[in-house]
Amino acid sequence: MGVLMSRRQTVERVQKVSLAVSAFKDGLREQPSTRRRAEAGTARQGTLEQEVQEGEEEASAGPSQPEETSASKAAWERLRDGRGVEPEEFDRANRFTPPAFIRPKRELHDDEPPDISLEQREQILNDEMCEICEVWTAESLFPCRICPRVYHDGCLRRMGYVQKDSAVEVTETAHTETGWSCYYCDNLNLLLTEEEMYSLMETLKNCKIIPESCLTLDDFLHYKHQVHKQQFERTMPEAQEEQAALQFNALDPDKKGHIEWQDFLSHESIQLLQKIRPQNALLRLLTPKERERARTAFLALDQDNDGFIGEAECRQARHTWFRKHQKEMQSCNVSISHVGPISEGSPASSRNGKSPEKILPTTKQEETSVDWPGFLRENVAYILAARPNSAALHLQPLA
């Protein structure tokens, strides 16, 4: 009995010793972390003291920035990232997360002439699934007239790319010959590389342009004068000022007295592309749909099928092969929104009641002829400028 009691006592003592040793080891493990917390607290206290001291120095140095600086900074960030204007009234509670946009980069072979054949037609195929939700629902998808992407109208609204006032227009035009441009193709600013975008932002900042604001005629002319003076170090001639005023009228087809920020941004983007990139590089920006429409327009103008058209016909294409709704044609005589053939059966010819031959009485023998590559080079900027859905003319065709 005594032996059994001694064994029990031994086991209890061993257990107590084991518990004491474990507690001692736990205390040793916790001690460094406690020390680290104390050191971190001391360091944090020093950091807070530094922040307070820096704040007092900034306050004594001068007044703080205006309140609108944060809003202006956010606008410049949206411009840099290509996100565009975000309406304040948009309900973001049920909004989808927009995809991250990566600006394009120039390649070494971009300046080489691309091989765009006149005889070889291109097969146009749209994507089968919605670009946003990746779900296929057949005819309820709205195709883009520039790229192969397709969308649901509900997904566009959830992304904030289609508002209530434009949802009906998308529904009515997406499946018509006029077509509808998606939010990628509608924004010409997304064609700029990071370097080109930085150059444009510097120009806008130097000219005191407020992002996401409307511009009146005086604002637009003042901006054009400043850009011309910075580039050429002399005053802009009167003839160029008149041309700038005509461009302002083209950007304001509804005669509201101002141009919208998105239209101004698209105009400046296409102007910068014309100035920086060669025509071969611009030709590589054309999508298969745009190339096919241009091919159809050229073949319609080439009545004798010799591969050449008149120079006047080439210029006329800039005015008539881009068109929008008939209600927009009534308010604007020149439109460059849609590429299409100019033939006797086309809406443009039926609306005027004349065929292209009657509109342009000159013959090819009386003027310089233009072949297919030359036709593309001379009109590529106008084809790109026709991408936005806006009724504004982002590149005014010359007479």
C-alpha positions as CSV (number, residue, x, y, z in Angstrom):
1,M,0.0,0.0,0.0
2,G,2.8,2.4,0.9
3,V,4.6,1.5,-2.3
4,L,1.5,2.4,-4.3
5,M,1.1,5.7,-2.5
6,S,4.8,6.6,-3.2
7,R,4.3,5.9,-6.9
8,R,1.2,8.1,-7.0
9,Q,3.1,10.9,-5.3
10,T,6.0,10.5,-7.7
11,V,3.7,10.8,-10.7
12,E,2.0,13.9,-9.3
13,R,5.4,15.5,-8.6
14,V,6.6,14.7,-12.1
15,Q,3.4,16.3,-13.5
16,K,3.8,19.4,-11.4
17,V,7.5,19.7,-12.5
18,S,6.5,19.3,-16.1
19,L,3.8,22.0,-15.8
20,A,6.3,24.3,-14.2
21,V,8.9,23.7,-16.9
22,S,6.4,24.3,-19.7
23,A,5.2,27.5,-18.1
24,F,8.8,28.6,-17.8
25,K,9.5,27.8,-21.4
26,D,6.4,29.7,-22.5
27,G,7.5,32.7,-20.5
28,L,10.9,32.7,-22.3
29,R,9.1,32.5,-25.7
30,E,6.8,35.4,-24.9
31,Q,9.6,37.6,-23.5
32,P,11.2,38.5,-26.9
33,S,7.8,39.3,-28.4
34,T,7.0,41.5,-25.4
35,R,10.3,43.2,-25.9
36,R,9.7,43.7,-29.6
37,R,6.3,45.1,-28.9
38,A,7.8,47.6,-26.4
39,E,10.5,48.5,-29.0
40,A,7.8,48.9,-31.7
41,G,5.8,51.1,-29.4
42,T,8.8,53.3,-28.7
43,A,9.5,53.5,-32.5
44,R,5.9,54.3,-33.3
45,Q,5.9,57.0,-30.6
46,G,9.0,58.4,-32.2
47,T,7.3,58.3,-35.7
48,L,4.2,60.0,-34.4
49,E,6.4,62.7,-32.8
50,Q,8.1,63.2,-36.2
51,E,4.8,63.4,-38.0
52,V,3.5,66.0,-35.6
53,Q,6.7,67.9,-36.0
54,E,6.6,67.7,-39.8
55,G,2.9,68.8,-39.7
56,E,3.8,71.8,-37.7
57,E,6.6,72.7,-40.1
58,E,4.3,72.4,-43.1
59,A,1.7,74.6,-41.3
60,S,4.3,77.2,-40.6
61,A,5.7,77.1,-44.1
62,G,2.4,78.2,-45.8
63,P,-1.3,77.5,-46.4
64,S,-2.4,74.1,-47.5
65,Q,-3.5,73.1,-51.0
66,P,-7.1,74.0,-52.1
67,E,-9.9,71.5,-51.4
68,E,-10.4,70.8,-55.1
69,T,-6.9,69.5,-55.5
70,S,-8.0,66.0,-54.5
71,A,-10.8,66.0,-57.1
72,S,-8.4,67.4,-59.7
73,K,-5.8,64.8,-58.9
74,A,-8.4,62.0,-59.2
75,A,-9.4,63.4,-62.6
76,W,-5.8,63.4,-63.8
77,E,-5.4,59.8,-62.6
78,R,-8.5,58.7,-64.5
79,L,-7.2,60.4,-67.6
80,R,-3.8,58.7,-67.2
81,D,-5.4,55.3,-66.6
82,G,-7.9,55.7,-69.5
83,R,-10.9,55.3,-67.3
84,G,-12.7,58.3,-68.5
85,V,-15.4,60.3,-66.6
86,E,-17.1,58.6,-63.8
87,P,-20.6,60.2,-63.2
88,E,-21.4,61.2,-59.7
89,E,-25.0,60.0,-59.9
90,F,-23.9,56.5,-60.8
91,D,-24.9,53.9,-58.2
92,R,-21.7,52.0,-57.4
93,A,-23.4,49.6,-54.9
94,N,-24.1,47.0,-57.7
95,R,-21.2,47.9,-59.9
96,F,-19.0,45.3,-61.5
97,T,-15.3,45.8,-61.1
98,P,-13.9,47.2,-64.4
99,P,-11.0,45.3,-65.9
100,A,-7.5,46.8,-65.6
101,F,-6.6,48.6,-68.8
102,I,-3.0,48.3,-70.1
103,R,-2.0,50.9,-72.6
104,P,-0.5,49.7,-75.9
105,K,3.2,49.6,-76.6
106,R,5.0,50.4,-79.9
107,E,6.7,47.5,-81.7
108,L,9.8,47.6,-83.8
109,H,7.9,46.7,-87.0
110,D,5.1,49.2,-86.5
111,D,6.5,51.7,-89.0
112,E,6.8,49.1,-91.8
113,P,3.9,49.1,-94.3
114,P,1.3,46.5,-93.5
115,D,0.0,44.0,-96.0
116,I,-3.6,44.9,-96.6
117,S,-4.9,43.3,-99.8
118,L,-7.7,44.8,-101.8
119,E,-8.7,41.5,-103.4
120,Q,-8.6,39.3,-100.4
121,R,-11.7,39.9,-98.3
122,E,-11.6,39.3,-94.6
123,Q,-14.0,37.1,-92.7
124,I,-15.7,39.1,-89.9
125,L,-16.6,37.0,-86.8
126,N,-17.8,38.3,-83.5
127,D,-17.1,36.8,-80.1
128,E,-19.7,34.3,-78.9
129,M,-19.6,35.3,-75.2
130,C,-20.2,38.6,-73.4
131,E,-16.9,40.4,-72.8
132,I,-17.9,41.2,-69.2
133,C,-19.7,38.2,-67.8
134,E,-18.5,35.6,-70.3
135,V,-22.0,34.1,-70.8
136,W,-23.5,33.3,-74.2
137,T,-27.1,34.2,-74.7
138,A,-27.5,34.3,-78.5
139,E,-29.2,37.4,-80.0
140,S,-29.4,39.4,-76.7
141,L,-25.7,40.2,-77.2
142,F,-24.8,43.7,-78.6
143,P,-21.8,43.6,-81.0
144,C,-19.3,46.4,-81.4
145,R,-18.9,47.7,-84.9
146,I,-15.2,48.2,-84.5
147,C,-13.9,45.1,-82.7
148,P,-15.2,41.5,-82.3
149,R,-16.4,42.0,-78.7
150,V,-20.1,41.6,-77.7
151,Y,-21.9,42.7,-74.6
152,H,-25.2,42.4,-72.6
153,D,-27.0,45.7,-72.1
154,G,-27.4,44.7,-68.4
155,C,-23.6,44.1,-68.0
156,L,-22.9,47.5,-69.6
157,R,-25.2,49.2,-67.2
158,R,-23.6,47.4,-64.2
159,M,-20.2,48.5,-65.4
160,G,-21.3,52.1,-65.7
161,Y,-20.5,52.2,-69.4
162,V,-24.2,52.8,-70.5
163,Q,-26.4,55.2,-68.6
164,K,-30.2,55.4,-68.8
165,D,-30.3,58.0,-71.5
166,S,-28.0,56.0,-73.8
167,A,-29.3,52.5,-73.2
168,V,-32.0,53.0,-75.9
169,E,-29.5,54.2,-78.4
170,V,-27.3,51.2,-77.9
171,T,-30.3,48.9,-78.3
172,E,-31.4,50.6,-81.5
173,T,-28.1,50.9,-83.3
174,A,-26.0,47.9,-82.2
175,H,-27.7,45.6,-84.8
176,T,-28.0,48.2,-87.6
177,E,-25.6,49.2,-90.4
178,T,-24.6,52.2,-88.4
179,G,-23.5,50.1,-85.4
180,W,-22.4,50.9,-81.9
181,S,-18.8,51.2,-80.6
182,C,-18.0,49.6,-77.2
183,Y,-16.3,51.4,-74.4
184,Y,-12.9,50.4,-75.6
185,C,-13.3,51.6,-79.2
186,D,-15.4,54.7,-78.2
187,N,-12.4,56.2,-76.4
188,L,-9.7,57.3,-78.8
189,N,-7.5,58.1,-75.9
190,L,-6.9,54.4,-75.3
191,L,-4.9,54.2,-78.5
192,L,-2.1,56.3,-76.9
193,T,0.9,54.6,-75.3
194,E,2.1,55.7,-71.8
195,E,4.7,58.0,-73.3
196,E,2.2,59.6,-75.7
197,M,-0.4,60.0,-72.8
198,Y,2.3,61.6,-70.7
199,S,3.1,64.1,-73.5
200,L,-0.6,65.0,-73.9
201,M,-1.1,65.4,-70.1
202,E,1.9,67.7,-70.0
203,T,0.4,69.8,-72.8
204,L,-3.0,70.0,-71.1
205,K,-1.4,71.0,-67.8
206,N,0.8,73.7,-69.3
207,C,-2.2,75.2,-71.0
208,K,-4.2,75.2,-67.8
209,I,-6.9,72.8,-69.1
210,I,-9.1,71.4,-66.3
211,P,-9.8,67.7,-66.9
212,E,-13.4,66.5,-67.3
213,S,-14.7,70.0,-68.0
214,C,-16.5,71.5,-71.0
215,L,-14.7,74.0,-73.3
216,T,-16.2,77.1,-74.9
217,L,-15.1,78.5,-78.2
218,D,-12.8,81.0,-76.4
219,D,-11.3,78.2,-74.3
220,F,-10.7,76.1,-77.3
221,L,-9.1,78.9,-79.4
222,H,-7.0,80.0,-76.4
223,Y,-5.7,76.4,-76.0
224,K,-4.9,76.1,-79.7
225,H,-3.0,79.4,-79.6
226,Q,-1.0,78.3,-76.6
227,V,-0.1,74.9,-78.2
228,H,0.9,76.6,-81.4
229,K,3.1,79.1,-79.6
230,Q,4.8,76.4,-77.5
231,Q,5.5,74.3,-80.6
232,F,6.6,77.0,-83.1
233,E,7.4,80.0,-80.8
234,R,5.2,82.3,-82.8
235,T,1.6,83.4,-82.9
236,M,-0.9,81.2,-84.7
237,P,-1.9,82.6,-88.1
238,E,-5.4,83.8,-88.7
239,A,-6.1,81.1,-91.2
240,Q,-5.3,78.4,-88.7
241,E,-7.5,80.2,-86.1
242,E,-10.4,80.1,-88.6
243,Q,-9.7,76.4,-89.1
244,A,-9.7,75.8,-85.3
245,A,-13.1,77.6,-85.1
246,L,-14.5,75.3,-87.8
247,Q,-13.2,72.3,-85.9
248,F,-14.9,73.6,-82.8
249,N,-18.2,73.8,-84.7
250,A,-17.7,70.2,-85.9
251,L,-17.2,69.1,-82.2
252,D,-20.4,70.9,-81.3
253,P,-23.0,69.6,-83.8
254,D,-25.9,70.4,-81.4
255,K,-24.8,74.1,-81.2
256,K,-24.7,74.1,-77.4
257,G,-21.9,76.6,-77.3
258,H,-19.4,74.2,-75.7
259,I,-17.7,70.9,-76.4
260,E,-17.8,67.9,-74.1
261,W,-14.6,66.8,-72.4
262,Q,-14.7,63.3,-74.0
263,D,-15.0,64.8,-77.5
264,F,-12.2,67.2,-76.8
265,L,-10.0,64.4,-75.5
266,S,-10.7,62.2,-78.6
267,H,-9.9,65.1,-80.9
268,E,-6.6,65.8,-79.2
269,S,-5.7,62.1,-79.1
270,I,-6.2,61.7,-82.8
271,Q,-4.3,64.9,-83.5
272,L,-1.4,63.6,-81.4
273,L,-1.4,60.3,-83.2
274,Q,-1.2,62.1,-86.5
275,K,1.7,64.2,-85.3
276,I,3.8,61.4,-83.7
277,R,3.1,58.2,-85.6
278,P,3.7,57.6,-89.3
279,Q,0.8,56.5,-91.4
280,N,2.0,52.9,-91.5
281,A,1.8,52.7,-87.7
282,L,-1.7,54.2,-87.9
283,L,-2.7,51.6,-90.5
284,R,-1.8,48.8,-88.0
285,L,-4.4,50.2,-85.6
286,L,-7.3,49.4,-88.0
287,T,-9.4,46.4,-87.1
288,P,-10.6,43.8,-89.6
289,K,-14.1,45.4,-89.6
290,E,-12.6,48.8,-90.4
291,R,-10.4,47.4,-93.2
292,E,-13.4,45.5,-94.7
293,R,-15.6,48.6,-94.7
294,A,-12.8,50.7,-96.3
295,R,-12.3,47.9,-98.9
296,T,-16.0,48.0,-99.7
297,A,-16.0,51.8,-100.0
298,F,-13.0,51.7,-102.4
299,L,-14.5,49.0,-104.6
300,A,-17.7,51.0,-104.8
301,L,-15.8,54.1,-106.0
302,D,-13.7,52.1,-108.5
303,Q,-16.3,51.9,-111.2
304,D,-14.1,50.6,-113.9
305,N,-12.3,48.1,-111.6
306,D,-8.8,49.3,-112.6
307,G,-7.6,49.6,-109.0
308,F,-7.6,53.4,-109.0
309,I,-10.0,56.1,-108.0
310,G,-9.9,59.9,-108.5
311,E,-8.4,62.1,-105.9
312,A,-11.7,64.0,-105.6
313,E,-13.4,60.7,-105.0
314,C,-10.9,60.0,-102.3
315,R,-11.6,63.3,-100.6
316,Q,-15.4,62.8,-101.0
317,A,-15.1,59.5,-99.1
318,R,-14.1,61.4,-96.0
319,H,-17.4,63.3,-96.1
320,T,-19.8,60.6,-97.1
321,W,-18.6,57.1,-96.0
322,F,-18.8,58.0,-92.3
323,R,-22.4,58.6,-91.3
324,K,-24.7,58.3,-88.3
325,H,-28.4,58.4,-87.7
326,Q,-30.5,60.5,-90.1
327,K,-31.5,62.8,-87.3
328,E,-27.8,63.6,-86.8
329,M,-27.3,64.1,-90.5
330,Q,-29.9,66.8,-90.4
331,S,-28.0,68.7,-87.8
332,C,-24.6,68.1,-89.3
333,N,-23.9,68.1,-93.0
334,V,-20.6,66.2,-92.6
335,S,-20.3,63.1,-90.5
336,I,-17.5,60.6,-90.1
337,S,-19.0,58.1,-87.8
338,H,-19.5,55.0,-90.0
339,V,-17.6,53.5,-92.9
340,G,-19.8,52.2,-95.7
341,P,-19.9,51.9,-99.5
342,I,-20.9,54.9,-101.6
343,S,-23.2,53.4,-104.2
344,E,-26.5,54.2,-105.7
345,G,-28.2,51.9,-103.2
346,S,-26.5,53.3,-100.2
347,P,-28.3,55.6,-97.7
348,A,-25.9,58.5,-98.5
349,S,-26.6,58.4,-102.2
350,S,-30.4,57.9,-101.8
351,R,-30.5,60.7,-99.4
352,N,-29.0,63.1,-101.9
353,G,-30.8,61.6,-104.8
354,K,-27.5,61.4,-106.8
355,S,-24.9,58.8,-107.6
356,P,-21.2,59.3,-106.8
357,E,-20.6,59.9,-110.5
358,K,-23.0,62.8,-110.6
359,I,-21.6,64.3,-107.4
360,L,-18.1,64.2,-108.7
361,P,-18.2,65.1,-112.5
362,T,-14.4,65.1,-112.9
363,T,-12.8,62.0,-114.5
364,K,-9.7,60.1,-113.5
365,Q,-7.8,61.4,-116.5
366,E,-8.4,65.0,-115.3
367,E,-6.9,64.5,-111.9
368,T,-4.4,62.5,-109.9
369,S,-5.4,58.9,-109.4
370,V,-5.2,57.2,-106.0
371,D,-4.6,53.4,-105.6
372,W,-5.7,51.2,-102.7
373,P,-2.6,51.7,-100.4
374,G,-2.7,55.5,-101.0
375,F,-6.4,55.5,-100.3
376,L,-5.8,53.8,-96.9
377,R,-2.9,56.1,-96.0
378,E,-4.8,59.3,-96.8
379,N,-7.9,58.2,-94.9
380,V,-6.7,56.2,-92.0
381,A,-6.9,59.1,-89.5
382,Y,-10.5,59.7,-90.5
383,I,-11.3,56.0,-90.1
384,L,-9.9,56.0,-86.6
385,A,-11.6,59.3,-85.8
386,A,-15.0,57.8,-86.7
387,R,-14.9,55.3,-83.9
388,P,-16.6,57.2,-81.1
389,N,-20.4,57.1,-80.8
390,S,-20.7,60.8,-80.3
391,A,-22.3,63.0,-83.0
392,A,-19.2,65.2,-82.9
393,L,-16.7,65.2,-85.7
394,H,-13.4,64.5,-84.0
395,L,-11.4,65.2,-87.2
396,Q,-12.9,67.8,-89.6
397,P,-12.5,66.7,-93.2
398,L,-10.9,69.3,-95.4
399,A,-12.9,70.6,-98.3
